[in-house]
Amino acid sequence: MRAPTGGRLVGPAAVAALALACNLEKAPVGPVRLAFNESQTFAAPLVLRVVPPQATDPAIDRALDAHYVWLDTTARSNHE
């Protein structure tokens, strides 16, 4: 069985599109290692709160690892 004539152009067209999309002068695309600047300081003093899941709902009996919450003491309250 012969492939339609348009099918012959799909492969080379895809290769050409990929070749045009690649720019070797730019840095390669891929996972980026996150770097944390130790000199970076945060303006807001954060307060750590550790909340057991049962404190939010006594019926919780699975996934009992503690929940960690950081409270921004400078944030404006919405009273909720």
PDB file of N, CA, C and O in Angstrom:
ATOM      1  N   MET A   1       0.843  -1.161   0.000  1.00  0.00           N
ATOM      2  CA  MET A   1       0.000   0.000   0.000  1.00  0.00           C
ATOM      3  C   MET A   1       0.898   1.237   0.000  1.00  0.00           C
ATOM      4  O   MET A   1       1.885   1.304   0.733  1.00  0.00           O
ATOM      5  N   ARG A   2       0.541   2.202  -0.825  1.00  0.00           N
ATOM      6  CA  ARG A   2       1.337   3.427  -0.920  1.00  0.00           C
ATOM      7  C   ARG A   2       0.813   4.481   0.036  1.00  0.00           C
ATOM      8  O   ARG A   2      -0.395   4.626   0.223  1.00  0.00           O
ATOM      9  N   ALA A   3       1.726   5.207   0.632  1.00  0.00           N
ATOM     10  CA  ALA A   3       1.348   6.318   1.510  1.00  0.00           C
ATOM     11  C   ALA A   3       0.947   7.498   0.653  1.00  0.00           C
ATOM     12  O   ALA A   3       1.475   7.667  -0.446  1.00  0.00           O
ATOM     13  N   PRO A   4       0.027   8.317   1.127  1.00  0.00           N
ATOM     14  CA  PRO A   4      -0.345   9.499   0.372  1.00  0.00           C
ATOM     15  C   PRO A   4       0.870  10.423   0.202  1.00  0.00           C
ATOM     16  O   PRO A   4       1.797  10.390   1.012  1.00  0.00           O
ATOM     17  N   THR A   5       0.859  11.217  -0.821  1.00  0.00           N
ATOM     18  CA  THR A   5       1.979  12.096  -1.127  1.00  0.00           C
ATOM     19  C   THR A   5       2.255  13.068   0.016  1.00  0.00           C
ATOM     20  O   THR A   5       3.414  13.369   0.300  1.00  0.00           O
ATOM     21  N   GLY A   6       1.210  13.561   0.673  1.00  0.00           N
ATOM     22  CA  GLY A   6       1.392  14.494   1.785  1.00  0.00           C
ATOM     23  C   GLY A   6       2.120  13.861   2.959  1.00  0.00           C
ATOM     24  O   GLY A   6       2.776  14.569   3.723  1.00  0.00           O
ATOM     25  N   GLY A   7       2.023  12.554   3.121  1.00  0.00           N
ATOM     26  CA  GLY A   7       2.686  11.857   4.211  1.00  0.00           C
ATOM     27  C   GLY A   7       4.192  11.862   4.071  1.00  0.00           C
ATOM     28  O   GLY A   7       4.907  11.753   5.067  1.00  0.00           O
ATOM     29  N   ARG A   8       4.677  11.984   2.872  1.00  0.00           N
ATOM     30  CA  ARG A   8       6.126  11.998   2.653  1.00  0.00           C
ATOM     31  C   ARG A   8       6.748  13.300   3.132  1.00  0.00           C
ATOM     32  O   ARG A   8       7.941  13.335   3.433  1.00  0.00           O
ATOM     33  N   LEU A   9       5.980  14.351   3.208  1.00  0.00           N
ATOM     34  CA  LEU A   9       6.521  15.650   3.591  1.00  0.00           C
ATOM     35  C   LEU A   9       6.466  15.891   5.087  1.00  0.00           C
ATOM     36  O   LEU A   9       7.115  16.810   5.588  1.00  0.00           O
ATOM     37  N   VAL A  10       5.714  15.092   5.800  1.00  0.00           N
ATOM     38  CA  VAL A  10       5.545  15.324   7.232  1.00  0.00           C
ATOM     39  C   VAL A  10       6.862  15.131   7.973  1.00  0.00           C
ATOM     40  O   VAL A  10       7.222  15.967   8.802  1.00  0.00           O
ATOM     41  N   GLY A  11       7.582  14.060   7.700  1.00  0.00           N
ATOM     42  CA  GLY A  11       8.849  13.777   8.387  1.00  0.00           C
ATOM     43  C   GLY A  11       9.877  14.879   8.170  1.00  0.00           C
ATOM     44  O   GLY A  11      10.388  15.437   9.141  1.00  0.00           O
ATOM     45  N   PRO A  12      10.194  15.205   6.916  1.00  0.00           N
ATOM     46  CA  PRO A  12      11.176  16.268   6.684  1.00  0.00           C
ATOM     47  C   PRO A  12      10.709  17.630   7.208  1.00  0.00           C
ATOM     48  O   PRO A  12      11.531  18.425   7.664  1.00  0.00           O
ATOM     49  N   ALA A  13       9.420  17.906   7.149  1.00  0.00           N
ATOM     50  CA  ALA A  13       8.920  19.179   7.659  1.00  0.00           C
ATOM     51  C   ALA A  13       9.085  19.246   9.173  1.00  0.00           C
ATOM     52  O   ALA A  13       9.423  20.300   9.711  1.00  0.00           O
ATOM     53  N   ALA A  14       8.853  18.143   9.858  1.00  0.00           N
ATOM     54  CA  ALA A  14       9.023  18.120  11.311  1.00  0.00           C
ATOM     55  C   ALA A  14      10.489  18.310  11.678  1.00  0.00           C
ATOM     56  O   ALA A  14      10.798  19.046  12.615  1.00  0.00           O
ATOM     57  N   VAL A  15      11.385  17.665  10.963  1.00  0.00           N
ATOM     58  CA  VAL A  15      12.820  17.816  11.225  1.00  0.00           C
ATOM     59  C   VAL A  15      13.253  19.253  10.979  1.00  0.00           C
ATOM     60  O   VAL A  15      14.029  19.807  11.758  1.00  0.00           O
ATOM     61  N   ALA A  16      12.764  19.860   9.909  1.00  0.00           N
ATOM     62  CA  ALA A  16      13.115  21.247   9.601  1.00  0.00           C
ATOM     63  C   ALA A  16      12.589  22.191  10.675  1.00  0.00           C
ATOM     64  O   ALA A  16      13.283  23.129  11.066  1.00  0.00           O
ATOM     65  N   ALA A  17      11.376  21.954  11.153  1.00  0.00           N
ATOM     66  CA  ALA A  17      10.807  22.809  12.188  1.00  0.00           C
ATOM     67  C   ALA A  17      11.604  22.701  13.484  1.00  0.00           C
ATOM     68  O   ALA A  17      11.839  23.706  14.154  1.00  0.00           O
ATOM     69  N   LEU A  18      12.020  21.489  13.839  1.00  0.00           N
ATOM     70  CA  LEU A  18      12.835  21.312  15.035  1.00  0.00           C
ATOM     71  C   LEU A  18      14.200  21.957  14.884  1.00  0.00           C
ATOM     72  O   LEU A  18      14.716  22.551  15.831  1.00  0.00           O
ATOM     73  N   ALA A  19      14.782  21.847  13.714  1.00  0.00           N
ATOM     74  CA  ALA A  19      16.090  22.454  13.482  1.00  0.00           C
ATOM     75  C   ALA A  19      16.005  23.969  13.569  1.00  0.00           C
ATOM     76  O   ALA A  19      16.910  24.605  14.111  1.00  0.00           O
ATOM     77  N   LEU A  20      14.942  24.555  13.049  1.00  0.00           N
ATOM     78  CA  LEU A  20      14.786  26.005  13.124  1.00  0.00           C
ATOM     79  C   LEU A  20      14.500  26.469  14.547  1.00  0.00           C
ATOM     80  O   LEU A  20      14.879  27.576  14.928  1.00  0.00           O
ATOM     81  N   ALA A  21      13.832  25.629  15.332  1.00  0.00           N
ATOM     82  CA  ALA A  21      13.492  26.001  16.697  1.00  0.00           C
ATOM     83  C   ALA A  21      14.706  25.948  17.619  1.00  0.00           C
ATOM     84  O   ALA A  21      14.733  26.624  18.647  1.00  0.00           O
ATOM     85  N   CYS A  22      15.709  25.151  17.260  1.00  0.00           N
ATOM     86  CA  CYS A  22      16.911  25.028  18.086  1.00  0.00           C
ATOM     87  C   CYS A  22      17.811  26.229  17.848  1.00  0.00           C
ATOM     88  O   CYS A  22      18.074  26.611  16.707  1.00  0.00           O
ATOM     89  N   ASN A  23      18.273  26.811  18.927  1.00  0.00           N
ATOM     90  CA  ASN A  23      19.216  27.903  18.842  1.00  0.00           C
ATOM     91  C   ASN A  23      20.397  27.506  19.705  1.00  0.00           C
ATOM     92  O   ASN A  23      20.312  27.550  20.933  1.00  0.00           O
ATOM     93  N   LEU A  24      21.488  27.122  19.084  1.00  0.00           N
ATOM     94  CA  LEU A  24      22.624  26.605  19.827  1.00  0.00           C
ATOM     95  C   LEU A  24      23.382  27.687  20.579  1.00  0.00           C
ATOM     96  O   LEU A  24      24.215  27.376  21.430  1.00  0.00           O
ATOM     97  N   GLU A  25      23.108  28.954  20.281  1.00  0.00           N
ATOM     98  CA  GLU A  25      23.800  30.030  20.974  1.00  0.00           C
ATOM     99  C   GLU A  25      23.238  30.241  22.377  1.00  0.00           C
ATOM    100  O   GLU A  25      23.919  30.797  23.239  1.00  0.00           O
ATOM    101  N   LYS A  26      22.022  29.809  22.610  1.00  0.00           N
ATOM    102  CA  LYS A  26      21.400  29.948  23.927  1.00  0.00           C
ATOM    103  C   LYS A  26      21.809  28.776  24.806  1.00  0.00           C
ATOM    104  O   LYS A  26      22.281  27.746  24.325  1.00  0.00           O
ATOM    105  N   ALA A  27      21.616  28.959  26.106  1.00  0.00           N
ATOM    106  CA  ALA A  27      21.902  27.880  27.053  1.00  0.00           C
ATOM    107  C   ALA A  27      20.944  26.726  26.793  1.00  0.00           C
ATOM    108  O   ALA A  27      19.805  26.953  26.386  1.00  0.00           O
ATOM    109  N   PRO A  28      21.384  25.498  27.021  1.00  0.00           N
ATOM    110  CA  PRO A  28      20.506  24.357  26.779  1.00  0.00           C
ATOM    111  C   PRO A  28      19.289  24.381  27.697  1.00  0.00           C
ATOM    112  O   PRO A  28      19.347  24.854  28.832  1.00  0.00           O
ATOM    113  N   VAL A  29      18.197  23.862  27.175  1.00  0.00           N
ATOM    114  CA  VAL A  29      16.959  23.803  27.938  1.00  0.00           C
ATOM    115  C   VAL A  29      16.971  22.517  28.742  1.00  0.00           C
ATOM    116  O   VAL A  29      17.327  21.458  28.224  1.00  0.00           O
ATOM    117  N   GLY A  30      16.589  22.604  29.986  1.00  0.00           N
ATOM    118  CA  GLY A  30      16.558  21.416  30.821  1.00  0.00           C
ATOM    119  C   GLY A  30      16.378  21.809  32.269  1.00  0.00           C
ATOM    120  O   GLY A  30      16.109  22.971  32.573  1.00  0.00           O
ATOM    121  N   PRO A  31      16.523  20.855  33.157  1.00  0.00           N
ATOM    122  CA  PRO A  31      16.358  21.149  34.574  1.00  0.00           C
ATOM    123  C   PRO A  31      17.388  22.175  35.034  1.00  0.00           C
ATOM    124  O   PRO A  31      18.539  22.163  34.597  1.00  0.00           O
ATOM    125  N   VAL A  32      16.956  23.045  35.908  1.00  0.00           N
ATOM    126  CA  VAL A  32      17.830  24.085  36.427  1.00  0.00           C
ATOM    127  C   VAL A  32      18.044  23.828  37.905  1.00  0.00           C
ATOM    128  O   VAL A  32      17.090  23.603  38.650  1.00  0.00           O
ATOM    129  N   ARG A  33      19.283  23.863  38.323  1.00  0.00           N
ATOM    130  CA  ARG A  33      19.584  23.680  39.746  1.00  0.00           C
ATOM    131  C   ARG A  33      19.265  24.983  40.465  1.00  0.00           C
ATOM    132  O   ARG A  33      19.755  26.050  40.094  1.00  0.00           O
ATOM    133  N   LEU A  34      18.439  24.880  41.494  1.00  0.00           N
ATOM    134  CA  LEU A  34      18.086  26.052  42.274  1.00  0.00           C
ATOM    135  C   LEU A  34      19.225  26.409  43.213  1.00  0.00           C
ATOM    136  O   LEU A  34      19.799  25.539  43.869  1.00  0.00           O
ATOM    137  N   ALA A  35      19.543  27.678  43.272  1.00  0.00           N
ATOM    138  CA  ALA A  35      20.578  28.146  44.178  1.00  0.00           C
ATOM    139  C   ALA A  35      19.956  29.139  45.146  1.00  0.00           C
ATOM    140  O   ALA A  35      19.242  30.055  44.739  1.00  0.00           O
ATOM    141  N   PHE A  36      20.227  28.951  46.402  1.00  0.00           N
ATOM    142  CA  PHE A  36      19.702  29.841  47.417  1.00  0.00           C
ATOM    143  C   PHE A  36      20.833  30.736  47.894  1.00  0.00           C
ATOM    144  O   PHE A  36      21.879  30.258  48.332  1.00  0.00           O
ATOM    145  N   ASN A  37      20.614  32.004  47.808  1.00  0.00           N
ATOM    146  CA  ASN A  37      21.596  32.971  48.230  1.00  0.00           C
ATOM    147  C   ASN A  37      21.538  33.105  49.744  1.00  0.00           C
ATOM    148  O   ASN A  37      20.518  33.527  50.290  1.00  0.00           O
ATOM    149  N   GLU A  38      22.624  32.750  50.429  1.00  0.00           N
ATOM    150  CA  GLU A  38      22.620  32.781  51.890  1.00  0.00           C
ATOM    151  C   GLU A  38      22.538  34.204  52.421  1.00  0.00           C
ATOM    152  O   GLU A  38      22.089  34.418  53.548  1.00  0.00           O
ATOM    153  N   SER A  39      22.962  35.174  51.629  1.00  0.00           N
ATOM    154  CA  SER A  39      22.921  36.547  52.093  1.00  0.00           C
ATOM    155  C   SER A  39      21.534  37.159  51.938  1.00  0.00           C
ATOM    156  O   SER A  39      21.287  38.271  52.404  1.00  0.00           O
ATOM    157  N   GLN A  40      20.638  36.440  51.289  1.00  0.00           N
ATOM    158  CA  GLN A  40      19.288  36.944  51.079  1.00  0.00           C
ATOM    159  C   GLN A  40      18.542  36.932  52.409  1.00  0.00           C
ATOM    160  O   GLN A  40      18.499  35.912  53.097  1.00  0.00           O
ATOM    161  N   THR A  41      17.965  38.056  52.761  1.00  0.00           N
ATOM    162  CA  THR A  41      17.195  38.144  53.991  1.00  0.00           C
ATOM    163  C   THR A  41      15.763  38.491  53.646  1.00  0.00           C
ATOM    164  O   THR A  41      15.494  39.167  52.653  1.00  0.00           O
ATOM    165  N   PHE A  42      14.859  38.027  54.468  1.00  0.00           N
ATOM    166  CA  PHE A  42      13.458  38.291  54.261  1.00  0.00           C
ATOM    167  C   PHE A  42      13.020  39.402  55.207  1.00  0.00           C
ATOM    168  O   PHE A  42      13.417  39.429  56.371  1.00  0.00           O
ATOM    169  N   ALA A  43      12.211  40.304  54.708  1.00  0.00           N
ATOM    170  CA  ALA A  43      11.768  41.436  55.503  1.00  0.00           C
ATOM    171  C   ALA A  43      10.767  40.994  56.572  1.00  0.00           C
ATOM    172  O   ALA A  43      10.731  41.573  57.658  1.00  0.00           O
ATOM    173  N   ALA A  44       9.968  39.991  56.280  1.00  0.00           N
ATOM    174  CA  ALA A  44       8.920  39.571  57.207  1.00  0.00           C
ATOM    175  C   ALA A  44       9.457  38.508  58.157  1.00  0.00           C
ATOM    176  O   ALA A  44      10.026  37.511  57.712  1.00  0.00           O
ATOM    177  N   PRO A  45       9.283  38.711  59.458  1.00  0.00           N
ATOM    178  CA  PRO A  45       9.652  37.642  60.393  1.00  0.00           C
ATOM    179  C   PRO A  45       8.580  36.551  60.351  1.00  0.00           C
ATOM    180  O   PRO A  45       7.405  36.810  60.613  1.00  0.00           O
ATOM    181  N   LEU A  46       8.992  35.359  60.026  1.00  0.00           N
ATOM    182  CA  LEU A  46       8.059  34.247  59.910  1.00  0.00           C
ATOM    183  C   LEU A  46       8.070  33.436  61.194  1.00  0.00           C
ATOM    184  O   LEU A  46       9.125  33.192  61.779  1.00  0.00           O
ATOM    185  N   VAL A  47       6.896  33.024  61.624  1.00  0.00           N
ATOM    186  CA  VAL A  47       6.743  32.226  62.837  1.00  0.00           C
ATOM    187  C   VAL A  47       6.272  30.837  62.428  1.00  0.00           C
ATOM    188  O   VAL A  47       5.258  30.685  61.747  1.00  0.00           O
ATOM    189  N   LEU A  48       7.022  29.830  62.853  1.00  0.00           N
ATOM    190  CA  LEU A  48       6.684  28.445  62.514  1.00  0.00           C
ATOM    191  C   LEU A  48       5.609  27.933  63.454  1.00  0.00           C
ATOM    192  O   LEU A  48       5.699  28.103  64.670  1.00  0.00           O
ATOM    193  N   ARG A  49       4.592  27.307  62.883  1.00  0.00           N
ATOM    194  CA  ARG A  49       3.546  26.625  63.657  1.00  0.00           C
ATOM    195  C   ARG A  49       3.467  25.188  63.136  1.00  0.00           C
ATOM    196  O   ARG A  49       3.408  24.967  61.927  1.00  0.00           O
ATOM    197  N   VAL A  50       3.466  24.235  64.029  1.00  0.00           N
ATOM    198  CA  VAL A  50       3.321  22.825  63.670  1.00  0.00           C
ATOM    199  C   VAL A  50       1.930  22.394  64.127  1.00  0.00           C
ATOM    200  O   VAL A  50       1.600  22.486  65.309  1.00  0.00           O
ATOM    201  N   VAL A  51       1.121  21.925  63.185  1.00  0.00           N
ATOM    202  CA  VAL A  51      -0.276  21.599  63.471  1.00  0.00           C
ATOM    203  C   VAL A  51      -0.499  20.110  63.209  1.00  0.00           C
ATOM    204  O   VAL A  51      -0.282  19.648  62.088  1.00  0.00           O
ATOM    205  N   PRO A  52      -0.926  19.351  64.216  1.00  0.00           N
ATOM    206  CA  PRO A  52      -1.267  17.949  63.966  1.00  0.00           C
ATOM    207  C   PRO A  52      -2.572  17.878  63.175  1.00  0.00           C
ATOM    208  O   PRO A  52      -3.478  18.676  63.416  1.00  0.00           O
ATOM    209  N   PRO A  53      -2.685  16.939  62.234  1.00  0.00           N
ATOM    210  CA  PRO A  53      -3.891  16.842  61.413  1.00  0.00           C
ATOM    211  C   PRO A  53      -5.168  16.696  62.234  1.00  0.00           C
ATOM    212  O   PRO A  53      -6.216  17.202  61.834  1.00  0.00           O
ATOM    213  N   GLN A  54      -5.098  16.010  63.382  1.00  0.00           N
ATOM    214  CA  GLN A  54      -6.292  15.827  64.198  1.00  0.00           C
ATOM    215  C   GLN A  54      -6.790  17.149  64.790  1.00  0.00           C
ATOM    216  O   GLN A  54      -7.951  17.243  65.190  1.00  0.00           O
ATOM    217  N   ALA A  55      -5.932  18.167  64.849  1.00  0.00           N
ATOM    218  CA  ALA A  55      -6.369  19.474  65.349  1.00  0.00           C
ATOM    219  C   ALA A  55      -7.296  20.159  64.349  1.00  0.00           C
ATOM    220  O   ALA A  55      -8.121  20.987  64.734  1.00  0.00           O
ATOM    221  N   THR A  56      -7.164  19.819  63.071  1.00  0.00           N
ATOM    222  CA  THR A  56      -8.047  20.404  62.062  1.00  0.00           C
ATOM    223  C   THR A  56      -9.339  19.612  61.918  1.00  0.00           C
ATOM    224  O   THR A  56     -10.389  20.173  61.608  1.00  0.00           O
ATOM    225  N   ASP A  57      -9.252  18.289  62.148  1.00  0.00           N
ATOM    226  CA  ASP A  57     -10.441  17.431  62.070  1.00  0.00           C
ATOM    227  C   ASP A  57     -10.170  16.173  62.897  1.00  0.00           C
ATOM    228  O   ASP A  57      -9.308  15.380  62.515  1.00  0.00           O
ATOM    229  N   PRO A  58     -10.859  15.963  63.994  1.00  0.00           N
ATOM    230  CA  PRO A  58     -10.619  14.791  64.842  1.00  0.00           C
ATOM    231  C   PRO A  58     -10.848  13.458  64.130  1.00  0.00           C
ATOM    232  O   PRO A  58     -10.363  12.425  64.593  1.00  0.00           O
ATOM    233  N   ALA A  59     -11.575  13.462  63.020  1.00  0.00           N
ATOM    234  CA  ALA A  59     -11.859  12.213  62.305  1.00  0.00           C
ATOM    235  C   ALA A  59     -10.688  11.747  61.441  1.00  0.00           C
ATOM    236  O   ALA A  59     -10.727  10.639  60.908  1.00  0.00           O
ATOM    237  N   ILE A  60      -9.662  12.559  61.295  1.00  0.00           N
ATOM    238  CA  ILE A  60      -8.511  12.161  60.476  1.00  0.00           C
ATOM    239  C   ILE A  60      -7.778  11.040  61.191  1.00  0.00           C
ATOM    240  O   ILE A  60      -7.375  11.179  62.346  1.00  0.00           O
ATOM    241  N   ASP A  61      -7.609   9.908  60.476  1.00  0.00           N
ATOM    242  CA  ASP A  61      -6.905   8.781  61.072  1.00  0.00           C
ATOM    243  C   ASP A  61      -5.832   8.209  60.151  1.00  0.00           C
ATOM    244  O   ASP A  61      -5.237   7.177  60.462  1.00  0.00           O
ATOM    245  N   ARG A  62      -5.581   8.868  59.023  1.00  0.00           N
ATOM    246  CA  ARG A  62      -4.519   8.469  58.104  1.00  0.00           C
ATOM    247  C   ARG A  62      -3.686   9.702  57.772  1.00  0.00           C
ATOM    248  O   ARG A  62      -4.133  10.830  57.985  1.00  0.00           O
ATOM    249  N   ALA A  63      -2.508   9.498  57.265  1.00  0.00           N
ATOM    250  CA  ALA A  63      -1.590  10.581  56.905  1.00  0.00           C
ATOM    251  C   ALA A  63      -1.438  11.520  58.101  1.00  0.00           C
ATOM    252  O   ALA A  63      -1.807  12.693  58.042  1.00  0.00           O
ATOM    253  N   LEU A  64      -0.893  10.982  59.176  1.00  0.00           N
ATOM    254  CA  LEU A  64      -0.842  11.704  60.440  1.00  0.00           C
ATOM    255  C   LEU A  64       0.423  12.534  60.623  1.00  0.00           C
ATOM    256  O   LEU A  64       0.720  12.961  61.739  1.00  0.00           O
ATOM    257  N   ASP A  65       1.161  12.765  59.564  1.00  0.00           N
ATOM    258  CA  ASP A  65       2.334  13.625  59.674  1.00  0.00           C
ATOM    259  C   ASP A  65       1.895  15.049  59.976  1.00  0.00           C
ATOM    260  O   ASP A  65       0.836  15.491  59.533  1.00  0.00           O
ATOM    261  N   ALA A  66       2.712  15.756  60.728  1.00  0.00           N
ATOM    262  CA  ALA A  66       2.381  17.121  61.127  1.00  0.00           C
ATOM    263  C   ALA A  66       2.346  18.046  59.915  1.00  0.00           C
ATOM    264  O   ALA A  66       3.070  17.839  58.942  1.00  0.00           O
ATOM    265  N   HIS A  67       1.505  19.059  59.987  1.00  0.00           N
ATOM    266  CA  HIS A  67       1.438  20.103  58.969  1.00  0.00           C
ATOM    267  C   HIS A  67       2.302  21.258  59.449  1.00  0.00           C
ATOM    268  O   HIS A  67       2.223  21.648  60.613  1.00  0.00           O
ATOM    269  N   TYR A  68       3.127  21.808  58.563  1.00  0.00           N
ATOM    270  CA  TYR A  68       3.997  22.921  58.912  1.00  0.00           C
ATOM    271  C   TYR A  68       3.456  24.188  58.268  1.00  0.00           C
ATOM    272  O   TYR A  68       3.164  24.214  57.072  1.00  0.00           O
ATOM    273  N   VAL A  69       3.329  25.228  59.066  1.00  0.00           N
ATOM    274  CA  VAL A  69       2.784  26.496  58.600  1.00  0.00           C
ATOM    275  C   VAL A  69       3.716  27.600  59.070  1.00  0.00           C
ATOM    276  O   VAL A  69       4.145  27.613  60.223  1.00  0.00           O
ATOM    277  N   TRP A  70       4.029  28.534  58.163  1.00  0.00           N
ATOM    278  CA  TRP A  70       4.812  29.695  58.541  1.00  0.00           C
ATOM    279  C   TRP A  70       3.904  30.907  58.476  1.00  0.00           C
ATOM    280  O   TRP A  70       3.324  31.215  57.435  1.00  0.00           O
ATOM    281  N   LEU A  71       3.793  31.586  59.595  1.00  0.00           N
ATOM    282  CA  LEU A  71       2.918  32.737  59.718  1.00  0.00           C
ATOM    283  C   LEU A  71       3.735  34.007  59.493  1.00  0.00           C
ATOM    284  O   LEU A  71       4.741  34.238  60.163  1.00  0.00           O
ATOM    285  N   ASP A  72       3.293  34.820  58.549  1.00  0.00           N
ATOM    286  CA  ASP A  72       3.930  36.112  58.288  1.00  0.00           C
ATOM    287  C   ASP A  72       3.303  37.130  59.232  1.00  0.00           C
ATOM    288  O   ASP A  72       2.147  37.518  59.061  1.00  0.00           O
ATOM    289  N   THR A  73       4.062  37.554  60.214  1.00  0.00           N
ATOM    290  CA  THR A  73       3.522  38.455  61.232  1.00  0.00           C
ATOM    291  C   THR A  73       3.284  39.868  60.713  1.00  0.00           C
ATOM    292  O   THR A  73       2.623  40.663  61.382  1.00  0.00           O
ATOM    293  N   THR A  74       3.811  40.195  59.531  1.00  0.00           N
ATOM    294  CA  THR A  74       3.607  41.539  58.988  1.00  0.00           C
ATOM    295  C   THR A  74       2.462  41.597  57.980  1.00  0.00           C
ATOM    296  O   THR A  74       2.118  42.676  57.499  1.00  0.00           O
ATOM    297  N   ALA A  75       1.872  40.451  57.658  1.00  0.00           N
ATOM    298  CA  ALA A  75       0.787  40.412  56.663  1.00  0.00           C
ATOM    299  C   ALA A  75      -0.484  41.028  57.237  1.00  0.00           C
ATOM    300  O   ALA A  75      -0.792  40.867  58.418  1.00  0.00           O
ATOM    301  N   ARG A  76      -1.202  41.723  56.394  1.00  0.00           N
ATOM    302  CA  ARG A  76      -2.474  42.333  56.797  1.00  0.00           C
ATOM    303  C   ARG A  76      -3.531  41.239  56.899  1.00  0.00           C
ATOM    304  O   ARG A  76      -3.602  40.363  56.037  1.00  0.00           O
ATOM    305  N   SER A  77      -4.331  41.283  57.920  1.00  0.00           N
ATOM    306  CA  SER A  77      -5.349  40.271  58.164  1.00  0.00           C
ATOM    307  C   SER A  77      -6.593  40.533  57.317  1.00  0.00           C
ATOM    308  O   SER A  77      -6.950  41.680  57.049  1.00  0.00           O
ATOM    309  N   ASN A  78      -7.242  39.449  56.903  1.00  0.00           N
ATOM    310  CA  ASN A  78      -8.553  39.575  56.250  1.00  0.00           C
ATOM    311  C   ASN A  78      -9.659  39.160  57.217  1.00  0.00           C
ATOM    312  O   ASN A  78     -10.824  39.068  56.831  1.00  0.00           O
ATOM    313  N   HIS A  79      -9.293  38.908  58.477  1.00  0.00           N
ATOM    314  CA  HIS A  79     -10.217  38.589  59.562  1.00  0.00           C
ATOM    315  C   HIS A  79     -11.046  37.346  59.292  1.00  0.00           C
ATOM    316  O   HIS A  79     -12.204  37.270  59.703  1.00  0.00           O
ATOM    317  N   GLU A  80     -10.477  36.393  58.619  1.00  0.00           N
ATOM    318  CA  GLU A  80     -11.170  35.117  58.381  1.00  0.00           C
ATOM    319  C   GLU A  80     -10.407  33.999  59.025  1.00  0.00           C
ATOM    320  O   GLU A  80     -10.819  32.842  58.943  1.00  0.00           O
TER     321      GLU A  80
END
